[in-house]
Amino acid sequence: MNKPQRGRQCRPTRRELDAAWVRLRAAADQGDIQATALLVALAENKPLFSALEAR
């Protein structure tokens, strides 16, 4: 019996996550304000905007 072909992986791989962090840190080091804000928000485990602002 043939197994059905699996779909593409939904979650990013560890290598993709590591590459994204490197790009984010590089952008922040070059003075990108949004990248810096994102790093701070991720480090503090806070959302970038509240649910009330999204309305």
PDB file of N, CA, C, O and CB in Angstrom:
ATOM      1  N   MET A   1       0.836  -1.174   0.000  1.00  0.00           N
ATOM      2  CA  MET A   1       0.000   0.000   0.000  1.00  0.00           C
ATOM      3  C   MET A   1       0.889   1.249   0.000  1.00  0.00           C
ATOM      4  O   MET A   1       1.821   1.354   0.798  1.00  0.00           O
ATOM      5  CB  MET A   1      -0.955  -0.009   1.217  1.00  0.00           C
ATOM      6  N   ASN A   2       0.605   2.160  -0.868  1.00  0.00           N
ATOM      7  CA  ASN A   2       1.382   3.396  -0.971  1.00  0.00           C
ATOM      8  C   ASN A   2       0.901   4.421   0.047  1.00  0.00           C
ATOM      9  O   ASN A   2      -0.301   4.601   0.247  1.00  0.00           O
ATOM     10  CB  ASN A   2       1.289   3.976  -2.390  1.00  0.00           C
ATOM     11  N   LYS A   3       1.841   5.080   0.676  1.00  0.00           N
ATOM     12  CA  LYS A   3       1.497   6.148   1.604  1.00  0.00           C
ATOM     13  C   LYS A   3       1.269   7.420   0.803  1.00  0.00           C
ATOM     14  O   LYS A   3       1.958   7.660  -0.189  1.00  0.00           O
ATOM     15  CB  LYS A   3       2.610   6.351   2.678  1.00  0.00           C
ATOM     16  N   PRO A   4       0.307   8.239   1.225  1.00  0.00           N
ATOM     17  CA  PRO A   4       0.116   9.514   0.515  1.00  0.00           C
ATOM     18  C   PRO A   4       1.304  10.435   0.777  1.00  0.00           C
ATOM     19  O   PRO A   4       1.923  10.393   1.840  1.00  0.00           O
ATOM     20  CB  PRO A   4      -1.211  10.202   0.956  1.00  0.00           C
ATOM     21  N   GLN A   5       1.601  11.251  -0.201  1.00  0.00           N
ATOM     22  CA  GLN A   5       2.727  12.174  -0.072  1.00  0.00           C
ATOM     23  C   GLN A   5       2.394  13.232   0.976  1.00  0.00           C
ATOM     24  O   GLN A   5       1.289  13.773   1.000  1.00  0.00           O
ATOM     25  CB  GLN A   5       3.064  12.840  -1.438  1.00  0.00           C
ATOM     26  N   ARG A   6       3.358  13.515   1.833  1.00  0.00           N
ATOM     27  CA  ARG A   6       3.143  14.509   2.876  1.00  0.00           C
ATOM     28  C   ARG A   6       3.291  15.909   2.305  1.00  0.00           C
ATOM     29  O   ARG A   6       3.997  16.130   1.321  1.00  0.00           O
ATOM     30  CB  ARG A   6       4.124  14.299   4.037  1.00  0.00           C
ATOM     31  N   GLY A   7       2.619  16.835   2.937  1.00  0.00           N
ATOM     32  CA  GLY A   7       2.700  18.232   2.520  1.00  0.00           C
ATOM     33  C   GLY A   7       3.951  18.892   3.063  1.00  0.00           C
ATOM     34  O   GLY A   7       4.722  18.284   3.806  1.00  0.00           O
ATOM     35  N   ARG A   8       4.140  20.132   2.686  1.00  0.00           N
ATOM     36  CA  ARG A   8       5.296  20.903   3.140  1.00  0.00           C
ATOM     37  C   ARG A   8       5.193  21.142   4.640  1.00  0.00           C
ATOM     38  O   ARG A   8       4.096  21.275   5.184  1.00  0.00           O
ATOM     39  CB  ARG A   8       5.399  22.248   2.379  1.00  0.00           C
ATOM     40  N   GLN A   9       6.330  21.196   5.296  1.00  0.00           N
ATOM     41  CA  GLN A   9       6.379  21.433   6.731  1.00  0.00           C
ATOM     42  C   GLN A   9       5.815  22.817   7.038  1.00  0.00           C
ATOM     43  O   GLN A   9       6.179  23.796   6.386  1.00  0.00           O
ATOM     44  CB  GLN A   9       7.827  21.300   7.262  1.00  0.00           C
ATOM     45  N   CYS A  10       4.934  22.899   8.021  1.00  0.00           N
ATOM     46  CA  CYS A  10       4.277  24.165   8.359  1.00  0.00           C
ATOM     47  C   CYS A  10       5.186  25.103   9.148  1.00  0.00           C
ATOM     48  O   CYS A  10       5.229  26.306   8.890  1.00  0.00           O
ATOM     49  CB  CYS A  10       3.016  23.897   9.154  1.00  0.00           C
ATOM     50  N   ARG A  11       5.903  24.545  10.100  1.00  0.00           N
ATOM     51  CA  ARG A  11       6.756  25.369  10.947  1.00  0.00           C
ATOM     52  C   ARG A  11       8.130  25.547  10.323  1.00  0.00           C
ATOM     53  O   ARG A  11       8.615  24.672   9.605  1.00  0.00           O
ATOM     54  CB  ARG A  11       6.885  24.752  12.338  1.00  0.00           C
ATOM     55  N   PRO A  12       8.760  26.696  10.602  1.00  0.00           N
ATOM     56  CA  PRO A  12      10.116  26.895  10.070  1.00  0.00           C
ATOM     57  C   PRO A  12      11.110  25.962  10.763  1.00  0.00           C
ATOM     58  O   PRO A  12      10.909  25.562  11.910  1.00  0.00           O
ATOM     59  CB  PRO A  12      10.557  28.369  10.246  1.00  0.00           C
ATOM     60  N   THR A  13      12.159  25.629  10.064  1.00  0.00           N
ATOM     61  CA  THR A  13      13.196  24.774  10.641  1.00  0.00           C
ATOM     62  C   THR A  13      14.073  25.605  11.576  1.00  0.00           C
ATOM     63  O   THR A  13      14.006  26.835  11.573  1.00  0.00           O
ATOM     64  CB  THR A  13      14.057  24.109   9.524  1.00  0.00           C
ATOM     65  N   ARG A  14      14.882  24.935  12.362  1.00  0.00           N
ATOM     66  CA  ARG A  14      15.788  25.630  13.286  1.00  0.00           C
ATOM     67  C   ARG A  14      16.788  26.492  12.506  1.00  0.00           C
ATOM     68  O   ARG A  14      17.130  27.595  12.931  1.00  0.00           O
ATOM     69  CB  ARG A  14      16.542  24.610  14.182  1.00  0.00           C
ATOM     70  N   ARG A  15      17.242  25.986  11.384  1.00  0.00           N
ATOM     71  CA  ARG A  15      18.194  26.745  10.553  1.00  0.00           C
ATOM     72  C   ARG A  15      17.540  28.020  10.008  1.00  0.00           C
ATOM     73  O   ARG A  15      18.184  29.068   9.962  1.00  0.00           O
ATOM     74  CB  ARG A  15      18.712  25.868   9.378  1.00  0.00           C
ATOM     75  N   GLU A  16      16.275  27.944   9.598  1.00  0.00           N
ATOM     76  CA  GLU A  16      15.567  29.123   9.109  1.00  0.00           C
ATOM     77  C   GLU A  16      15.370  30.150  10.230  1.00  0.00           C
ATOM     78  O   GLU A  16      15.492  31.353  10.002  1.00  0.00           O
ATOM     79  CB  GLU A  16      14.209  28.720   8.514  1.00  0.00           C
ATOM     80  N   LEU A  17      15.066  29.669  11.439  1.00  0.00           N
ATOM     81  CA  LEU A  17      14.911  30.579  12.576  1.00  0.00           C
ATOM     82  C   LEU A  17      16.221  31.270  12.916  1.00  0.00           C
ATOM     83  O   LEU A  17      16.251  32.474  13.170  1.00  0.00           O
ATOM     84  CB  LEU A  17      14.392  29.823  13.796  1.00  0.00           C
ATOM     85  N   ASP A  18      17.296  30.507  12.918  1.00  0.00           N
ATOM     86  CA  ASP A  18      18.608  31.090  13.200  1.00  0.00           C
ATOM     87  C   ASP A  18      18.970  32.150  12.166  1.00  0.00           C
ATOM     88  O   ASP A  18      19.503  33.203  12.516  1.00  0.00           O
ATOM     89  CB  ASP A  18      19.684  29.998  13.231  1.00  0.00           C
ATOM     90  N   ALA A  19      18.684  31.879  10.902  1.00  0.00           N
ATOM     91  CA  ALA A  19      18.982  32.841   9.836  1.00  0.00           C
ATOM     92  C   ALA A  19      18.144  34.109   9.997  1.00  0.00           C
ATOM     93  O   ALA A  19      18.632  35.211   9.745  1.00  0.00           O
ATOM     94  CB  ALA A  19      18.725  32.210   8.453  1.00  0.00           C
ATOM     95  N   ALA A  20      16.897  33.958  10.412  1.00  0.00           N
ATOM     96  CA  ALA A  20      16.028  35.122  10.615  1.00  0.00           C
ATOM     97  C   ALA A  20      16.543  35.988  11.758  1.00  0.00           C
ATOM     98  O   ALA A  20      16.516  37.215  11.661  1.00  0.00           O
ATOM     99  CB  ALA A  20      14.585  34.676  10.901  1.00  0.00           C
ATOM    100  N   TRP A  21      17.016  35.363  12.845  1.00  0.00           N
ATOM    101  CA  TRP A  21      17.583  36.121  13.965  1.00  0.00           C
ATOM    102  C   TRP A  21      18.830  36.872  13.529  1.00  0.00           C
ATOM    103  O   TRP A  21      19.029  38.023  13.917  1.00  0.00           O
ATOM    104  CB  TRP A  21      17.914  35.186  15.141  1.00  0.00           C
ATOM    105  N   VAL A  22      19.664  36.237  12.733  1.00  0.00           N
ATOM    106  CA  VAL A  22      20.891  36.896  12.248  1.00  0.00           C
ATOM    107  C   VAL A  22      20.538  38.116  11.396  1.00  0.00           C
ATOM    108  O   VAL A  22      21.144  39.177  11.547  1.00  0.00           O
ATOM    109  CB  VAL A  22      21.761  35.901  11.424  1.00  0.00           C
ATOM    110  N   ARG A  23      19.558  37.968  10.502  1.00  0.00           N
ATOM    111  CA  ARG A  23      19.139  39.100   9.663  1.00  0.00           C
ATOM    112  C   ARG A  23      18.539  40.222  10.506  1.00  0.00           C
ATOM    113  O   ARG A  23      18.783  41.400  10.247  1.00  0.00           O
ATOM    114  CB  ARG A  23      18.122  38.637   8.608  1.00  0.00           C
ATOM    115  N   LEU A  24      17.752  39.846  11.516  1.00  0.00           N
ATOM    116  CA  LEU A  24      17.133  40.846  12.378  1.00  0.00           C
ATOM    117  C   LEU A  24      18.181  41.609  13.174  1.00  0.00           C
ATOM    118  O   LEU A  24      18.111  42.834  13.276  1.00  0.00           O
ATOM    119  CB  LEU A  24      16.135  40.188  13.323  1.00  0.00           C
ATOM    120  N   ARG A  25      19.141  40.905  13.734  1.00  0.00           N
ATOM    121  CA  ARG A  25      20.210  41.563  14.496  1.00  0.00           C
ATOM    122  C   ARG A  25      21.075  42.440  13.596  1.00  0.00           C
ATOM    123  O   ARG A  25      21.496  43.524  14.002  1.00  0.00           O
ATOM    124  CB  ARG A  25      21.085  40.517  15.199  1.00  0.00           C
ATOM    125  N   ALA A  26      21.341  41.977  12.378  1.00  0.00           N
ATOM    126  CA  ALA A  26      22.140  42.768  11.441  1.00  0.00           C
ATOM    127  C   ALA A  26      21.411  44.063  11.083  1.00  0.00           C
ATOM    128  O   ALA A  26      22.032  45.123  11.007  1.00  0.00           O
ATOM    129  CB  ALA A  26      22.447  41.952  10.162  1.00  0.00           C
ATOM    130  N   ALA A  27      20.114  43.984  10.866  1.00  0.00           N
ATOM    131  CA  ALA A  27      19.335  45.181  10.543  1.00  0.00           C
ATOM    132  C   ALA A  27      19.327  46.146  11.725  1.00  0.00           C
ATOM    133  O   ALA A  27      19.434  47.359  11.541  1.00  0.00           O
ATOM    134  CB  ALA A  27      17.892  44.802  10.153  1.00  0.00           C
ATOM    135  N   ALA A  28      19.201  45.615  12.928  1.00  0.00           N
ATOM    136  CA  ALA A  28      19.217  46.478  14.117  1.00  0.00           C
ATOM    137  C   ALA A  28      20.588  47.119  14.292  1.00  0.00           C
ATOM    138  O   ALA A  28      20.678  48.290  14.662  1.00  0.00           O
ATOM    139  CB  ALA A  28      18.841  45.673  15.382  1.00  0.00           C
ATOM    140  N   ASP A  29      21.647  46.373  14.034  1.00  0.00           N
ATOM    141  CA  ASP A  29      23.006  46.917  14.139  1.00  0.00           C
ATOM    142  C   ASP A  29      23.261  48.027  13.131  1.00  0.00           C
ATOM    143  O   ASP A  29      24.075  48.917  13.375  1.00  0.00           O
ATOM    144  CB  ASP A  29      24.028  45.811  13.947  1.00  0.00           C
ATOM    145  N   GLN A  30      22.571  47.978  12.003  1.00  0.00           N
ATOM    146  CA  GLN A  30      22.745  48.999  10.962  1.00  0.00           C
ATOM    147  C   GLN A  30      21.848  50.209  11.194  1.00  0.00           C
ATOM    148  O   GLN A  30      21.838  51.142  10.391  1.00  0.00           O
ATOM    149  CB  GLN A  30      22.455  48.405   9.588  1.00  0.00           C
ATOM    150  N   GLY A  31      21.087  50.195  12.307  1.00  0.00           N
ATOM    151  CA  GLY A  31      20.291  51.365  12.658  1.00  0.00           C
ATOM    152  C   GLY A  31      18.826  51.286  12.288  1.00  0.00           C
ATOM    153  O   GLY A  31      18.127  52.297  12.364  1.00  0.00           O
ATOM    154  N   ASP A  32      18.343  50.148  11.899  1.00  0.00           N
ATOM    155  CA  ASP A  32      16.928  50.009  11.556  1.00  0.00           C
ATOM    156  C   ASP A  32      16.099  50.070  12.843  1.00  0.00           C
ATOM    157  O   ASP A  32      16.194  49.187  13.695  1.00  0.00           O
ATOM    158  CB  ASP A  32      16.665  48.671  10.783  1.00  0.00           C
ATOM    159  N   ILE A  33      15.289  51.120  12.971  1.00  0.00           N
ATOM    160  CA  ILE A  33      14.504  51.349  14.189  1.00  0.00           C
ATOM    161  C   ILE A  33      13.473  50.234  14.387  1.00  0.00           C
ATOM    162  O   ILE A  33      13.268  49.785  15.515  1.00  0.00           O
ATOM    163  CB  ILE A  33      13.799  52.723  14.127  1.00  0.00           C
ATOM    164  N   GLN A  34      12.829  49.785  13.325  1.00  0.00           N
ATOM    165  CA  GLN A  34      11.817  48.734  13.457  1.00  0.00           C
ATOM    166  C   GLN A  34      12.437  47.422  13.912  1.00  0.00           C
ATOM    167  O   GLN A  34      11.854  46.711  14.731  1.00  0.00           O
ATOM    168  CB  GLN A  34      11.084  48.529  12.130  1.00  0.00           C
ATOM    169  N   ALA A  35      13.602  47.098  13.395  1.00  0.00           N
ATOM    170  CA  ALA A  35      14.284  45.872  13.805  1.00  0.00           C
ATOM    171  C   ALA A  35      14.683  45.954  15.273  1.00  0.00           C
ATOM    172  O   ALA A  35      14.572  44.974  16.009  1.00  0.00           O
ATOM    173  CB  ALA A  35      15.524  45.619  12.926  1.00  0.00           C
ATOM    174  N   THR A  36      15.146  47.120  15.692  1.00  0.00           N
ATOM    175  CA  THR A  36      15.514  47.308  17.095  1.00  0.00           C
ATOM    176  C   THR A  36      14.290  47.165  17.992  1.00  0.00           C
ATOM    177  O   THR A  36      14.354  46.507  19.030  1.00  0.00           O
ATOM    178  CB  THR A  36      16.170  48.686  17.304  1.00  0.00           C
ATOM    179  N   ALA A  37      13.185  47.773  17.599  1.00  0.00           N
ATOM    180  CA  ALA A  37      11.956  47.676  18.381  1.00  0.00           C
ATOM    181  C   ALA A  37      11.467  46.232  18.458  1.00  0.00           C
ATOM    182  O   ALA A  37      10.985  45.790  19.501  1.00  0.00           O
ATOM    183  CB  ALA A  37      10.869  48.569  17.778  1.00  0.00           C
ATOM    184  N   LEU A  38      11.591  45.505  17.364  1.00  0.00           N
ATOM    185  CA  LEU A  38      11.174  44.110  17.361  1.00  0.00           C
ATOM    186  C   LEU A  38      12.050  43.272  18.285  1.00  0.00           C
ATOM    187  O   LEU A  38      11.541  42.409  19.000  1.00  0.00           O
ATOM    188  CB  LEU A  38      11.216  43.548  15.944  1.00  0.00           C
ATOM    189  N   LEU A  39      13.350  43.513  18.279  1.00  0.00           N
ATOM    190  CA  LEU A  39      14.241  42.791  19.189  1.00  0.00           C
ATOM    191  C   LEU A  39      13.891  43.065  20.648  1.00  0.00           C
ATOM    192  O   LEU A  39      13.883  42.147  21.468  1.00  0.00           O
ATOM    193  CB  LEU A  39      15.695  43.177  18.922  1.00  0.00           C
ATOM    194  N   VAL A  40      13.602  44.318  20.972  1.00  0.00           N
ATOM    195  CA  VAL A  40      13.229  44.666  22.343  1.00  0.00           C
ATOM    196  C   VAL A  40      11.915  43.993  22.720  1.00  0.00           C
ATOM    197  O   VAL A  40      11.797  43.427  23.807  1.00  0.00           O
ATOM    198  CB  VAL A  40      13.114  46.194  22.505  1.00  0.00           C
ATOM    199  N   ALA A  41      10.931  44.051  21.832  1.00  0.00           N
ATOM    200  CA  ALA A  41       9.630  43.435  22.113  1.00  0.00           C
ATOM    201  C   ALA A  41       9.757  41.926  22.281  1.00  0.00           C
ATOM    202  O   ALA A  41       9.120  41.347  23.161  1.00  0.00           O
ATOM    203  CB  ALA A  41       8.635  43.754  20.992  1.00  0.00           C
ATOM    204  N   LEU A  42      10.560  41.291  21.459  1.00  0.00           N
ATOM    205  CA  LEU A  42      10.745  39.847  21.578  1.00  0.00           C
ATOM    206  C   LEU A  42      11.498  39.492  22.855  1.00  0.00           C
ATOM    207  O   LEU A  42      11.194  38.483  23.491  1.00  0.00           O
ATOM    208  CB  LEU A  42      11.493  39.305  20.359  1.00  0.00           C
ATOM    209  N   ALA A  43      12.470  40.303  23.232  1.00  0.00           N
ATOM    210  CA  ALA A  43      13.241  40.037  24.444  1.00  0.00           C
ATOM    211  C   ALA A  43      12.368  40.189  25.690  1.00  0.00           C
ATOM    212  O   ALA A  43      12.548  39.460  26.666  1.00  0.00           O
ATOM    213  CB  ALA A  43      14.450  40.981  24.525  1.00  0.00           C
ATOM    214  N   GLU A  44      11.429  41.126  25.660  1.00  0.00           N
ATOM    215  CA  GLU A  44      10.543  41.351  26.801  1.00  0.00           C
ATOM    216  C   GLU A  44       9.268  40.528  26.712  1.00  0.00           C
ATOM    217  O   GLU A  44       8.424  40.586  27.606  1.00  0.00           O
ATOM    218  CB  GLU A  44      10.193  42.819  26.906  1.00  0.00           C
ATOM    219  N   ASN A  45       9.127  39.768  25.645  1.00  0.00           N
ATOM    220  CA  ASN A  45       7.948  38.918  25.416  1.00  0.00           C
ATOM    221  C   ASN A  45       6.670  39.742  25.423  1.00  0.00           C
ATOM    222  O   ASN A  45       5.669  39.352  26.025  1.00  0.00           O
ATOM    223  CB  ASN A  45       7.864  37.815  26.481  1.00  0.00           C
ATOM    224  N   LYS A  46       6.715  40.888  24.747  1.00  0.00           N
ATOM    225  CA  LYS A  46       5.565  41.780  24.659  1.00  0.00           C
ATOM    226  C   LYS A  46       5.134  41.901  23.199  1.00  0.00           C
ATOM    227  O   LYS A  46       5.977  41.852  22.303  1.00  0.00           O
ATOM    228  CB  LYS A  46       5.897  43.177  25.257  1.00  0.00           C
ATOM    229  N   PRO A  47       3.838  42.058  22.949  1.00  0.00           N
ATOM    230  CA  PRO A  47       3.382  42.271  21.567  1.00  0.00           C
ATOM    231  C   PRO A  47       3.796  43.651  21.060  1.00  0.00           C
ATOM    232  O   PRO A  47       3.988  44.583  21.842  1.00  0.00           O
ATOM    233  CB  PRO A  47       1.849  42.114  21.474  1.00  0.00           C
ATOM    234  N   LEU A  48       3.929  43.761  19.755  1.00  0.00           N
ATOM    235  CA  LEU A  48       4.285  45.052  19.165  1.00  0.00           C
ATOM    236  C   LEU A  48       3.128  46.032  19.217  1.00  0.00           C
ATOM    237  O   LEU A  48       3.349  47.242  19.275  1.00  0.00           O
ATOM    238  CB  LEU A  48       4.736  44.868  17.728  1.00  0.00           C
ATOM    239  N   PHE A  49       1.904  45.536  19.198  1.00  0.00           N
ATOM    240  CA  PHE A  49       0.736  46.381  19.311  1.00  0.00           C
ATOM    241  C   PHE A  49      -0.323  45.605  20.071  1.00  0.00           C
ATOM    242  O   PHE A  49      -0.343  44.374  20.045  1.00  0.00           O
ATOM    243  CB  PHE A  49       0.219  46.833  17.915  1.00  0.00           C
ATOM    244  N   SER A  50      -1.201  46.330  20.748  1.00  0.00           N
ATOM    245  CA  SER A  50      -2.234  45.664  21.531  1.00  0.00           C
ATOM    246  C   SER A  50      -3.421  45.308  20.656  1.00  0.00           C
ATOM    247  O   SER A  50      -3.570  45.841  19.556  1.00  0.00           O
ATOM    248  CB  SER A  50      -2.682  46.546  22.696  1.00  0.00           C
ATOM    249  N   ALA A  51      -4.252  44.423  21.133  1.00  0.00           N
ATOM    250  CA  ALA A  51      -5.442  44.009  20.383  1.00  0.00           C
ATOM    251  C   ALA A  51      -6.424  45.166  20.223  1.00  0.00           C
ATOM    252  O   ALA A  51      -7.177  45.218  19.250  1.00  0.00           O
ATOM    253  CB  ALA A  51      -6.131  42.831  21.083  1.00  0.00           C
ATOM    254  N   LEU A  52      -6.415  46.088  21.174  1.00  0.00           N
ATOM    255  CA  LEU A  52      -7.322  47.238  21.086  1.00  0.00           C
ATOM    256  C   LEU A  52      -6.917  48.173  19.967  1.00  0.00           C
ATOM    257  O   LEU A  52      -7.782  48.787  19.342  1.00  0.00           O
ATOM    258  CB  LEU A  52      -7.355  47.998  22.408  1.00  0.00           C
ATOM    259  N   GLU A  53      -5.624  48.299  19.694  1.00  0.00           N
ATOM    260  CA  GLU A  53      -5.154  49.171  18.615  1.00  0.00           C
ATOM    261  C   GLU A  53      -5.472  48.602  17.239  1.00  0.00           C
ATOM    262  O   GLU A  53      -5.541  49.349  16.263  1.00  0.00           O
ATOM    263  CB  GLU A  53      -3.659  49.396  18.741  1.00  0.00           C
ATOM    264  N   ALA A  54      -5.665  47.297  17.148  1.00  0.00           N
ATOM    265  CA  ALA A  54      -5.886  46.649  15.860  1.00  0.00           C
ATOM    266  C   ALA A  54      -7.299  46.889  15.335  1.00  0.00           C
ATOM    267  O   ALA A  54      -7.572  46.628  14.163  1.00  0.00           O
ATOM    268  CB  ALA A  54      -5.626  45.159  15.977  1.00  0.00           C
ATOM    269  N   ARG A  55      -8.182  47.373  16.168  1.00  0.00           N
ATOM    270  CA  ARG A  55      -9.582  47.566  15.742  1.00  0.00           C
ATOM    271  C   ARG A  55      -9.755  48.726  14.834  1.00  0.00           C
ATOM    272  O   ARG A  55     -10.871  49.007  14.398  1.00  0.00           O
ATOM    273  CB  ARG A  55     -10.469  47.746  16.918  1.00  0.00           C
TER     274      ARG A  55
END
